[in-house]
């Protein structure tokens, strides 16, 4: 199962952690894993390349772990991109179930 934990302090995003593999289908055929990966990687790339937000991102391809943190409070563009990530992940969880992907919103 993929677990994505969104870290927030009230309405301010602090970052997110993404761990695991969906195991929805065989490697190369797993549309849940592909969907989550595309959303997460695109969000990181968009925030890094299209906004002025200071961030830190680390990944481990073997374990599927991605750690992403805002180093300062995100601006409106960063918040919008994070809102879009959450919307997309909620859609995957609603369509495929929490057996394959679990989204948590954690107050920090």
C-alpha positions in Angstrom: 0.0 0.0 0.0 1.1 3.6 -0.7 0.7 5.9 2.2 0.8 9.7 1.6 0.9 11.9 4.6 0.3 15.6 4.0 1.8 17.7 6.8 0.0 21.0 7.6 -0.2 23.5 10.4 -3.8 24.8 10.1 -4.0 26.0 6.5 -0.2 26.1 5.9 1.4 23.2 4.1 4.7 22.0 5.6 5.3 19.1 3.1 4.5 15.5 2.6 5.8 11.9 2.9 5.0 9.2 0.4 5.9 5.6 1.2 5.4 2.2 -0.3 4.0 0.5 -3.4 0.4 0.0 -4.2 0.5 -3.7 -5.2 -2.6 -3.1 -7.3 -1.0 -5.0 -10.2 2.3 -6.4 -11.4 5.2 -4.0 -11.7 4.9 -2.0 -14.9 1.1 -2.6 -14.9 0.2 -0.9 -11.6 -2.0 2.1 -12.5 -2.4 3.1 -8.9 1.3 3.3 -8.3 1.7 5.1 -11.7 -1.0 7.6 -10.9 0.3 8.5 -7.4 3.9 8.7 -8.7 2.9 11.0 -11.5 1.0 13.3 -9.2 3.7 13.4 -6.6 6.6 13.9 -9.0 4.8 16.5 -11.0 3.9 18.4 -7.9 7.5 18.5 -6.7 8.8 19.5 -10.2 6.1 22.2 -10.5 6.8 23.7 -7.1 10.6 23.6 -7.7 10.4 25.0 -11.3 7.3 27.3 -11.4 7.3 28.9 -8.0 9.7 30.8 -5.7 9.2 28.4 -2.8 12.2 27.1 -0.9 11.9 23.3 -0.6 13.8 20.1 0.1 13.0 16.8 -1.5 14.6 13.3 -1.0 13.6 10.0 -2.6 14.5 6.4 -2.5 13.4 4.5 -5.6 13.9 1.1 -4.0 11.5 1.7 -1.1 9.2 4.2 -2.9 9.8 6.8 -0.2 9.6 10.5 -1.1 10.1 13.2 1.6 9.2 16.7 0.6 9.4 19.8 2.8 8.7 23.5 2.4 11.6 25.3 4.1 9.4 28.4 4.5 5.6 28.9 4.3 4.5 28.3 0.7 3.2 31.1 -1.4 -0.2 31.1 -3.2 1.2 29.1 -6.1 2.8 26.5 -3.8 -0.5 26.2 -1.9 -2.5 25.8 -5.1 -0.2 23.0 -6.3 -0.4 21.2 -3.0 -4.2 21.6 -3.1 -4.2 20.0 -6.6 -2.0 17.2 -5.3 -4.4 16.5 -2.4 -7.4 16.6 -4.8 -5.8 14.1 -7.2 -4.8 11.7 -4.4 -8.3 11.9 -2.9 -9.6 10.9 -6.3 -7.3 7.9 -6.5 -8.2 6.8 -3.0 -11.9 7.2 -3.7 -11.7 5.2 -7.0 -9.3 2.4 -5.9 -9.8 2.2 -2.1 -7.6 2.6 0.9 -6.3 -0.9 0.4 -3.9 0.4 -2.3 -3.4 4.0 -1.3 -4.1 5.8 1.9 -4.1 9.6 2.2 -3.5 11.1 5.7 -3.7 14.8 6.6 -1.6 15.4 9.7 -1.5 18.5 11.8 2.0 19.4 12.8 
